């Protein structure tokens, strides 16, 4: 885990914004002090790699394509065939995964330095996200734990549902400030809080 300066800079303004007079519809929060690791399994090693991820993280994972798993501040989700984003507030997460997954099973790439994770939560979260992405965010179509890889214009975004009213959005650090402002604009009509 790398202690990085936030790329949000002056755009990170705590407090209530937009049409918050009738209450706050969503909350925006940058997740910090977490490790982000991409694990890619070779075609014939996916079940073994998922077992290894589970033993390294303590998250119970199963070989169910398109699914994801959340356990507290740790999560795992598949965003492409054989590719998994593993997140945790554990500084030695990369070392634990490297010890559990040999190069004959797959590859491990640390992405902590290259991604920003924004948690968006609240009663209007599905409404706000649907303004930006051509996805069905309802819980029956996008259940807890599930992750999707998508785009907002040219900004590649990995999205994972954390609970009924919360999603984590993974974006490249170089786009984080612009994307943060876009989220704020999309949330203005329902009111939003920055924490």
N, C-alpha and C positions, 0 to 999 in steps of 0.2 A: 504494500500500500504506500502510495506516494502522497505527501502532504503538499497539495498544489494550491496556488492562488486561484480564486474563482475567476473564470472568464467573463462573468456577468458584469463585473466592474460597477460603474456608476448607474447601470440600469437596475441593479438590485436595490429597491427602495422599500424597506419594511413598512407595513401598515395596510390600511384599507384603501382600495382604489375602485374607480369606475362607479357604477350605480349601486353602491353599497347601502343606500338609505333604507332599503327594504330588507336588509340582511345580506350576508356574504354567501354567494353561491358556490364558490370554490376557493381553495387555498393553494398557493404555489410555494414550493420549498425546494431549494437545491440540496440534494443529498451529498454530503461531504464525508471524508474519512472512510471511504469504502474502496474495496478492491474490485476491479472489473476484469474478468478473464474470459477470453474466448477459447473454447475447446472444440476442436474439429476431429471427429472420429472417422477412421477409414470405413468404407462401406460395410465390411464384414465384422467390424468391431463395436458397433453402436451399443449393443446390450452390455458388453464388458466395460466400455467407457462410462456408461451411465451408472453402473455399479460402482466404479472407481470414483466418480464425482460424488455419489452419495456417501461413500466412506470418507472422502476428504472433507466434505462439508457438513455432514450430519443431516442433510436434506434427503428425505426419502423420495427417490426418483424411480420412474417406471419407464419401460420402453413403449411409450404411447406417442406416436408422431403428432406434432402440433400442440402438445401439452406443455405445461410448465408447473413448477412447484415453488411454494413460498413457505418459509419457516422463519418467522420473526423478520430480522433484517437480512436474512440470506435468501437467495432465490436462484433458480435455474430455469431456463426456458430455451426451447429449440426455435431458432428463427430461420433456419434453412435446413435442408436434408443433411443430417450428421453434424450440424453446427449448433453449439449451445453457448449462451451467455451465462456465466456463473458470477454472482455478485455476493459480497459479504463484507461485514465490518471487521474482518480478520486480517491483520497485517501480513500473516504468512500464508494467505490463501494460494498464491501462485506456487510457492514451494511445496505445499501440501498436494496440490494437483499434479505437479511435476513428479513427485514421489510416487503417486498412485497411477499415473498414466505414462507408460513408456512410449518412445517414438514408434514402436511397431504397432501401437494402438491408435495413435493420432498425434495432433499437434496442440500446443498451448501457446497463446499469445496474450500478453498482458496489455490491456487497453485502458488502464486507469489514467494514464497521461493523455489519452487521446479522446476521451468521451466525458460528457457532462451528463449527470442524471438529475432530472427534474421530476419531483413528485407533484402530481396534480390530484387534488381530492376535493370531495364535497358533493352535495346533493345534485348539482348541475354539471358534474364532470362529463357525463356522456354527451350532453348537449354541446358543450364547448368543444370537445374533441371531434365531434361529428362535423363541426364547421371547418375543420382543418384537414381531415382525412376521410377518404372514401371507404370507410369501414363501418360495420354494424357493431356499435359498442354496447349493445344490450347484453345483459348477463347470460342469456341463453346462447347467444352467438359468440360471446367473448368471456368465457367463464374465468373465475379466479385462478391465477397462476399462468394462464395462457399468454403467449407472447406472439407478436406479429412484427414483421419487417415491412416498412412502407416508406412513402415519400410525402413530404409537404413541399410542393414545387421541387426544388433540387436538394432539399434538406432530407437526407436519409435519416429515418427515425426507427428505432426499435421500441416497441411499446409492450409493457407487461401489466396485466391487471393484478394488483396486489390484494385488494379486497373489494367488497361491494361498491365502494365509492372512491377508490384510489387506483391510480395508474402511475407507473414509472416510465418516463420517456428518456431514452438514451440518444443523444445527438453528438455529433462531432464537436469538440471544444471550439473549433474555429467558427462554427455556426451558432454557438450557444447564445451569444448576446442577441443576435437577430431573432432567433427562435423564441427566446424569453419575451422579447417585445411583442412578437406575433401572438404568443399565448395571452399576454396582457390585453391586447386589442380584442381578441376573440372573447375574453372573459368580461370585458367592460360592462356589457348589458346586464349581466347577472351579479355583478359586484365580485371582487376578489380580494383576498388577503395574501400578502407576501410575508412569509415567516422565515 
